Amino acid sequence: MSLVPRRFVLIRHGETDANRAGRIAGRTEARLTDAGRAGAAALAGRRWPEITLFVSPQTRAQDTARLAFPGRT
């Protein structure tokens, strides 16, 4: 039995107000900025292979995934 090679892609959430201010948000909720939403939406235009999404429950990560992979979250 052999293992099938898989590609692993890690995408960080879009920019938040905390990021812009130089703060680490950690487990606190931090909303995406307009730039963060635009960056996430830009990922939607890429050609992605068939992938499985694993997304943090943080709102900023959920919002990024919804914008980057519309209809797949």
Order of alpha helices (4+ residues) and beta strands (2+ residues): alpha-alpha-alpha
